[in-house]
Amino acid sequence: MIHMIQNAKDQAAALAMAAYQAAVADGTLPQADVKTAPVEIPKDAANGDFTTTFALAASKALRQPPRNIAQTLLDHMDLSGSYFASAEIAGPGFLNFRLAPNWYADVMAAVESEGAVYGTSANLKGQKIMVEFVSANPTGPMHMGNARGGVLGDTLAAVLEACGAEVTREFYVNDAGHQIDKFAHSIEARYLQIIKGEDAVPFPEDGYQGGDIKDLAQSYYEQNGDKLLDVPEAERQATLAQYGLRVNLPKMKSDLQRYKIEYDNWFYESTLHESGYVAETVSLLTERGWTYEKDGALWLKTADILRDHFRKAGKKEKDIEKLDLKDDVLRRANGFYTYFAADIAYHRNKFSVRGFDRVINIWGADHHGHVARLKGALDALGLDGSGKLDIVLMQLVKLLRDGEVVRMSKRTGKAISLSDLLDEIPVDAARWFFNAKPDTQMEFDLGLAVREDSENPIYYVEYAHARICSLLRALAEEGVGVPKQADVDMSLLAGETELALIKQISQFCEEIRLAARDYDPSHINRYLQELAGCFHRFYTVCRIRGEEPAVQAARLKLADDTRIVLKNGLKLIGVDAPEKM
């Protein structure tokens, strides 16, 4: 796809190099090993639209002051037919370029020709990437961390797809192991309390205390009575755990669908145990010499693995010793495999069986200690966990109402779940606000999320789109349609707010690339707010409806291009682009 900012950068770099070669040809500058210098966008628009440090970078090789080199380059530079109207020297030897009208015209032409795919690229074409996110324990309702991880994972997957990657969205269902055992014991205790009385049956000290556990036990009892009272304990617990999962998993899926999240795959931990894949994975680690037995349990030499990892990364020995590295149990003395063993097997499956080139997990910040251990275990299996597994750690969410921290739902009086949140605020507002920079703790202002004014960023952006749609409808009623780019007189779009809006439109391709590179989809939120701001300023300064026909046509075309980009950006974060508000 067309990336007009990159095109301009590439052209500015080529112009500087061509000017140098022309200067070498006539003997003005000496021949030397001169590299193409990067081209950047100056922070201050007064310094031009693009700038290069070519002359500064070449100064040592050419043994001349940078400003002398820059002047010589200018004397030999031919801008005819390029995207630039002029170039000038600034500071110690920067070469600053100013854009010509044809670049702005080509930006608008790109939006027209690409439409709904404007902003996408083939940067990651051929890469098979998995994004695993939420993966909440199916033992209770989803909470605020899951709400944040959900939109971060889903939007990250969308920007990776927009860059050409083949992306799989996956939910890992922890339906085996310790937490399911605890789940079973908790429901069992509540079930027996219903039959025998609360005082007659002790509740497990580490059991799940939530009201949802009582609800599950009550629901099972209402449907089946006391038929599990006299069956063996193991059978009773297994039956109640499966019942709880049959209730909870569909609820999780429906909550996520309400949140506009659809997974390509739900992967069940139990399948890894039932197929023997966990045992096989542990055996492979043993064959490679990375395990040992102690106190009847099988241990992974995690400390040794991580020491090797940190040494290869260049960490000093004294710093490694300060880390207090510990080994991990893979198989307990009772023969059961640990969650860590299953997690290693699961990630081995992602690479060895399903062949993903890259795996990205969205985890809560409380899992930070697990990152190096898992990557190290995959390295020990020869799977390059350090290079191919990326973990995005997200910080906590603090809910606020009227400046006060909120922990309980008004409706249920319990901890706020994703479902409770979506009962209180629009889904689009939740997706917008949770798509914040992952490594920062966020404050979610419930009052702000429902405000209908410019203080609410999602309202501000959606209103820009609706405002353009309203304009298009009004002009359509007068028989005026959006013109083709070829019919627009670009010389009529020469005002400061008009050119600023076109430049902002051109930035969309770059922001998608940066969002994919940084694993930070909040680039899209920030971009859309800036685009909406540019449009609102343009609309205030530049009259469209009722203006002289040629001016009206040019400005209408620019407004419609803005509409297309706003819609494309909102779609990336799973938010509607309303036509009326």
CORSULFEN-V11096 format. One record per backbone hydrogen bond with DSSP energy under -1.0 kcal/mol. NH is the residue of the N-H (numbers start at 0). CO is the residue of the C=O. If there is no record, write none. Layout:
nh->NH co->CO
nh->NH co->CO
This chain:
nh->6 co->2
nh->7 co->3
nh->8 co->4
nh->9 co->5
nh->10 co->6
nh->11 co->7
nh->12 co->8
nh->13 co->9
nh->14 co->10
nh->15 co->11
nh->16 co->12
nh->17 co->13
nh->18 co->14
nh->19 co->15
nh->20 co->16
nh->21 co->17
nh->22 co->18
nh->23 co->19
nh->24 co->20
nh->25 co->21
nh->26 co->23
nh->27 co->22
nh->28 co->22
nh->33 co->31
nh->39 co->50
nh->46 co->43
nh->47 co->44
nh->48 co->96
nh->49 co->96
nh->50 co->39
nh->51 co->94
nh->56 co->52
nh->57 co->53
nh->61 co->57
nh->62 co->58
nh->63 co->58
nh->68 co->64
nh->69 co->65
nh->70 co->66
nh->71 co->67
nh->72 co->68
nh->73 co->69
nh->74 co->70
nh->75 co->71
nh->76 co->73
nh->81 co->78
nh->84 co->97
nh->85 co->97
nh->87 co->95
nh->89 co->93
nh->92 co->89
nh->93 co->89
nh->94 co->51
nh->95 co->87
nh->96 co->49
nh->97 co->85
nh->99 co->82
nh->102 co->99
nh->104 co->100
nh->105 co->101
nh->106 co->102
nh->107 co->103
nh->108 co->104
nh->109 co->105
nh->110 co->106
nh->111 co->107
nh->112 co->108
nh->113 co->109
nh->114 co->110
nh->116 co->113
nh->117 co->114
nh->119 co->116
nh->120 co->161
nh->123 co->162
nh->124 co->121
nh->126 co->123
nh->128 co->165
nh->129 co->357
nh->130 co->167
nh->131 co->359
nh->132 co->169
nh->134 co->132
nh->146 co->142
nh->147 co->143
nh->148 co->144
nh->149 co->145
nh->150 co->146
nh->151 co->147
nh->152 co->148
nh->153 co->149
nh->154 co->150
nh->155 co->151
nh->156 co->152
nh->157 co->153
nh->158 co->154
nh->159 co->155
nh->160 co->156
nh->161 co->157
nh->163 co->160
nh->164 co->159
nh->165 co->126
nh->167 co->128
nh->169 co->130
nh->170 co->264
nh->172 co->266
nh->174 co->172
nh->180 co->176
nh->181 co->177
nh->182 co->178
nh->183 co->179
nh->184 co->180
nh->185 co->181
nh->186 co->182
nh->187 co->183
nh->188 co->184
nh->189 co->185
nh->190 co->186
nh->191 co->187
nh->192 co->188
nh->193 co->189
nh->194 co->190
nh->195 co->191
nh->196 co->192
nh->206 co->203
nh->212 co->209
nh->214 co->210
nh->215 co->211
nh->216 co->212
nh->217 co->213
nh->218 co->214
nh->219 co->215
nh->220 co->216
nh->221 co->217
nh->222 co->218
nh->223 co->219
nh->224 co->220
nh->226 co->223
nh->228 co->225
nh->235 co->231
nh->236 co->232
nh->237 co->233
nh->238 co->234
nh->239 co->235
nh->240 co->236
nh->241 co->237
nh->242 co->238
nh->243 co->239
nh->244 co->240
nh->245 co->241
nh->246 co->242
nh->247 co->243
nh->248 co->244
nh->250 co->246
nh->251 co->247
nh->252 co->248
nh->253 co->249
nh->254 co->250
nh->255 co->251
nh->256 co->252
nh->257 co->253
nh->258 co->254
nh->259 co->256
nh->260 co->255
nh->263 co->168
nh->264 co->168
nh->266 co->170
nh->268 co->172
nh->270 co->267
nh->271 co->268
nh->272 co->268
nh->273 co->269
nh->274 co->270
nh->275 co->272
nh->276 co->271
nh->277 co->271
nh->279 co->275
nh->280 co->276
nh->281 co->277
nh->282 co->278
nh->283 co->279
nh->284 co->280
nh->285 co->281
nh->286 co->282
nh->287 co->283
nh->288 co->285
nh->289 co->284
nh->291 co->298
nh->293 co->296
nh->296 co->293
nh->297 co->330
nh->298 co->291
nh->299 co->327
nh->300 co->289
nh->301 co->299
nh->304 co->300
nh->305 co->301
nh->306 co->302
nh->307 co->303
nh->308 co->304
nh->309 co->305
nh->310 co->306
nh->311 co->307
nh->312 co->308
nh->313 co->310
nh->314 co->309
nh->319 co->315
nh->320 co->316
nh->322 co->319
nh->327 co->299
nh->329 co->297
nh->330 co->297
nh->331 co->335
nh->334 co->331
nh->337 co->329
nh->341 co->337
nh->342 co->338
nh->343 co->339
nh->344 co->340
nh->345 co->341
nh->346 co->342
nh->347 co->343
nh->348 co->344
nh->349 co->345
nh->350 co->346
nh->351 co->347
nh->352 co->348
nh->353 co->348
nh->355 co->349
nh->356 co->127
nh->357 co->127
nh->358 co->387
nh->359 co->129
nh->360 co->389
nh->361 co->131
nh->362 co->391
nh->364 co->393
nh->366 co->363
nh->367 co->364
nh->369 co->366
nh->373 co->369
nh->374 co->370
nh->375 co->371
nh->376 co->372
nh->377 co->373
nh->378 co->374
nh->379 co->375
nh->381 co->378
nh->382 co->377
nh->387 co->383
nh->388 co->384
nh->389 co->358
nh->391 co->360
nh->393 co->362
nh->394 co->437
nh->397 co->441
nh->399 co->443
nh->400 co->403
nh->403 co->400
nh->405 co->398
nh->408 co->413
nh->412 co->408
nh->415 co->406
nh->417 co->141
nh->420 co->416
nh->421 co->417
nh->422 co->418
nh->423 co->420
nh->424 co->420
nh->429 co->425
nh->430 co->426
nh->431 co->427
nh->432 co->428
nh->433 co->429
nh->434 co->430
nh->435 co->433
nh->439 co->436
nh->441 co->395
nh->443 co->397
nh->445 co->399
nh->448 co->444
nh->450 co->447
nh->455 co->452
nh->459 co->455
nh->460 co->456
nh->461 co->457
nh->462 co->458
nh->463 co->459
nh->464 co->460
nh->465 co->461
nh->466 co->462
nh->467 co->463
nh->468 co->464
nh->469 co->465
nh->470 co->466
nh->471 co->467
nh->472 co->468
nh->473 co->469
nh->474 co->470
nh->475 co->471
nh->476 co->472
nh->478 co->475
nh->479 co->474
nh->486 co->483
nh->487 co->484
nh->489 co->487
nh->491 co->488
nh->492 co->489
nh->498 co->494
nh->499 co->495
nh->500 co->496
nh->501 co->497
nh->502 co->498
nh->503 co->499
nh->504 co->500
nh->505 co->501
nh->507 co->504
nh->510 co->506
nh->511 co->507
nh->512 co->508
nh->513 co->509
nh->514 co->510
nh->515 co->511
nh->516 co->512
nh->517 co->513
nh->519 co->514
nh->522 co->519
nh->523 co->520
nh->525 co->521
nh->526 co->522
nh->527 co->523
nh->528 co->524
nh->529 co->525
nh->530 co->526
nh->531 co->527
nh->532 co->528
nh->533 co->529
nh->534 co->530
nh->535 co->531
nh->536 co->532
nh->537 co->533
nh->538 co->534
nh->539 co->535
nh->540 co->536
nh->541 co->537
nh->546 co->543
nh->551 co->547
nh->552 co->548
nh->553 co->549
nh->554 co->550
nh->555 co->551
nh->556 co->552
nh->557 co->553
nh->558 co->554
nh->559 co->555
nh->560 co->556
nh->561 co->557
nh->562 co->558
nh->563 co->559
nh->564 co->560
nh->565 co->561
nh->566 co->562
nh->567 co->563
nh->568 co->564
nh->569 co->565
nh->570 co->566
nh->571 co->567
nh->572 co->568
nh->573 co->570
nh->574 co->569
